[in-house]
Amino acid sequence: MKGRIINRPAAERNHLVLPRVGNIKIGYKDAKGYPRSVDYFIPTGKYAALFTAAYGEKPQTIQIVFPSDSAEQVCCERYEYRDNEGRLLATGDGETYKCWNGKEYQELKISDYPNLMKDIERRYPNSQYQRTGEGWNIILTLNFIIPCVRGVAGVWQFATKGTASTIPNIRDTFDAILESNGFVKGIIFDLNVQFAKSQKPGDKSRYPVVSIIPNESEANINKINEAKQPIKMLTTKK
C-alpha cells in the first residue's frame, strides 16, 4: 500500500470553518440495489438542485477551489477497515490508528504495534481479505468550494477508493502544485471524470477516472466572476 498517508504535526493542521453543503458522486444504485458507475458528476444533499442549476444534469467537468493548503483538510488519504456489515473497525493514517476494541475506539500506533494492520485482518477477516489477502481500503477525500454554484456557501465533498487511477491522479497533481507554488488555496482547478477501459486481455469493462487540472484560463475566470454577480430577482410590475 503506497501513497501520501501521513500524520502531520497538529500545528500544521487548519480546521475548515465552512459547513459541508453536499457530496459529489460518480455512481448510484439502480432499482435492484446494484451499484452503477457513471462518467459524470452527481450531486447529493439538500443543495443538489443548485449544483444542477449551475452545471446541468450530467457534467463531466466542474470548477473547484480548495479553501486550505492543508492536505489533511482538503485532500486527505486514510486507511479504513470494515467488516462485512459495513461497520468501521479501524481507520488510520499509516502511523496512528483508531481501532474498535469491542467497547470503544482505541488509539494505537504502528511504532508500538508494527503488525497492527495484519493483526486486524486476521482477527476480523472480511470478504475482501478472504478474496484478495488485503482487507484494508485506501480512501481519498476531497473538500472543496464550487464557485459556480450560487446561493450557498460551503464545501462539497468527493470520496474515492480508486487506488489504481483516481487517487494517484488527484494526489500527485495536488502535491506537485503545492510543492511548486507553495500553496493550492484559491487556485481554480477543473475536476474531470471520464471512463477508462480495462487493459487486461479479454476484459471489456470500463471504469470512471477522476482527475484535477489547474485551469485559470480566461474562460474559467470569467465563468467564476459571472457566478459572483448578484442574482437578479424577478419582480412583477403593477
Buried (B, 14 or more C-beta within 10 A) or exposed (E): EEBBBEBEEEEEEBEBEEEEBBBBBBEEEEEEEEEEBBBBBBBBBEBBEBBBEBBEEEBBBBBBBBBBBBBBBBBBBBBBBBBEEEEEBBBBBBEEBBBBEEEEBEEBEBEEEEEBBEEBBEEBEBEBBEEEEEBBBBBBBBBBBBBBBBEBEBBBBBBBEBBEBBBBBBBBBBBEBBEEEEEBBEBBBBBBBEBBEEEEEEEEEEBBBBBBEBBEEEEBEEBBEEBEEEEEEEEEEE
